[in-house]
Amino acid sequence: MADVEARVRDLVDRDRDCTERARAQMDLRRKINLLISEWKAAGGGEVLPDIRDRVRLRSLRSEGRLARR
């Protein structure tokens, strides 16, 4: 998903047609929302990670504080 978003941004920045990539991005978002809905309907109640969690984990990895398995 991040790759698709980056490609759309790149095309927009270069003033190029991003219609297909943007539609693919919207389709991925719809699929993710559907998966989350199904997960919640199946009893999922945990808090899902967001971008703040990803950034925090990335900084811990770069500092070498995250234990490797």
C-alpha positions as CSV (number, residue, x, y, z in Angstrom):
1,M,0.0,0.0,0.0
2,A,2.8,2.4,0.8
3,D,4.4,1.7,-2.6
4,V,1.1,2.6,-4.3
5,E,0.7,5.8,-2.3
6,A,4.3,6.8,-3.0
7,R,3.8,6.2,-6.8
8,V,0.6,8.3,-6.8
9,R,2.5,11.2,-5.0
10,D,5.3,10.9,-7.4
11,L,3.0,11.1,-10.4
12,V,1.1,14.1,-8.9
13,D,4.4,15.9,-8.2
14,R,5.4,15.4,-11.8
15,D,2.0,16.6,-13.0
16,R,1.3,13.2,-14.6
17,D,-1.9,11.2,-14.9
18,C,-2.3,9.1,-11.8
19,T,-5.8,7.8,-12.4
20,E,-5.0,4.1,-12.5
21,R,-2.7,4.2,-9.5
22,A,-5.1,6.3,-7.5
23,R,-7.9,3.8,-8.3
24,A,-5.7,1.0,-7.2
25,Q,-4.9,2.9,-3.9
26,M,-8.7,3.4,-3.3
27,D,-9.3,-0.3,-4.0
28,L,-6.6,-1.3,-1.5
29,R,-8.2,1.0,1.1
30,R,-11.6,-0.5,0.5
31,K,-10.1,-4.0,0.9
32,I,-8.4,-3.0,4.2
33,N,-11.7,-1.5,5.5
34,L,-13.5,-4.7,4.6
35,L,-10.9,-6.9,6.3
36,I,-11.1,-4.7,9.4
37,S,-14.9,-4.9,9.4
38,E,-14.8,-8.7,9.0
39,W,-12.2,-8.9,11.8
40,K,-14.4,-6.9,14.1
41,A,-17.5,-8.9,13.2
42,A,-15.6,-12.1,14.1
43,G,-14.9,-10.7,17.6
44,G,-11.7,-8.7,17.1
45,G,-11.6,-6.0,19.7
46,E,-7.9,-5.2,20.1
47,V,-6.6,-1.8,19.2
48,L,-5.0,-1.9,15.8
49,P,-1.6,-0.4,15.3
50,D,-1.4,3.0,13.6
51,I,1.4,5.1,12.0
52,R,2.6,6.3,15.5
53,D,3.3,2.7,16.5
54,R,5.2,2.1,13.3
55,V,7.3,5.2,13.7
56,R,8.1,4.3,17.3
57,L,9.1,0.7,16.3
58,R,11.3,2.0,13.5
59,S,13.1,4.4,15.9
60,L,13.6,1.6,18.4
61,R,15.1,-0.6,15.7
62,S,17.5,2.1,14.5
63,E,18.6,2.6,18.1
64,G,19.1,-1.2,18.5
65,R,16.8,-1.4,21.5
66,L,14.3,-3.8,20.0
67,A,15.0,-7.4,20.8
68,R,15.5,-9.6,17.8
69,R,13.8,-13.0,17.7
